[in-house]
Amino acid sequence: MDVVITRDISEIARTVADEIEQLLREKPTAVLGLATGSSPLAVYDELARRHREGRISFAQARGFMLDEYVGLSTDHPERYFNVIVRDFLSKVDFAPGAVSGPDGNAEDPEAAAAEYDRAIIAAGGIDLQILGVGSNGHIAFNEPGSAADSRTRVLELTEQTRRDNSRFFEGNVDAVPTRCVTQGLGTILEARRIFLIALGEVKAAAVHELVDGQVTTDWPITLLHHHPKVSVLVDEAAANLLSAPTH
Ligand code: GLP
């Protein structure tokens, strides 16, 4: 695992975009793992810029999202699928239907989650996964205590995550769904390459546990140590609890 601390978010964006550009050049049909949230926004903007300049095409690529709320209407602006369309898909050239996310409104959510997990495997697995992290160390929506070998499934959100995410719901915690569908930790760890992006002081404890702590399901982020090819890209605020410089 390598850890890069930078003052400059555009450096993070360039690092991830460079590797995605190279991946798409070598394998235009690459499968990308797409996170929602604020952390990957600069990466998506950089990819969109390169697409506009004619450097990258996603026309043959596919994408899988990490997670979704259960029970938000299909037109709800904070439904993760709508968020990724707004933040990224609307700015690049994925073919219609090439990017999918877990179904938060399925009649049988557990069955749909298992089907989603199988669809990732059937697509050949994820070549490159972009990840954020929650303030409590969750990745996707795998809350503390999630098993290292967990698969895509329905979960209850913790109060902390609902409070953290209430900023997207006009500050109203009660408007944040109580359940989600998330790729499991086992599912995520099967991605062949992972970039984790953590920005801001609110992520400092999670980054500290990852870099200085033990591997524990209490901090799902630490399970990334089980993966052979992870790059952790953090800004200085997210690095401010680290015991030693990691450059
Ligand atoms: C949510 C998402 C995660 C994301 C996390 C951090 O809870 N389910 O996938 O990593 O928030 O979001 P942000 O990048 O906005 O800080």
Boltz pocket constraint, residues with backbone or C-beta under 6 A from the ligand:
constraints:
  - pocket:
      binder: B
      contacts: [[A, 35], [A, 36], [A, 37], [A, 38], [A, 39], [A, 40], [A, 66], [A, 67], [A, 131], [A, 132], [A, 133], [A, 134], [A, 138], [A, 139], [A, 140], [A, 141], [A, 161], [A, 165], [A, 197], [A, 199]]
      max_distance: 6.0
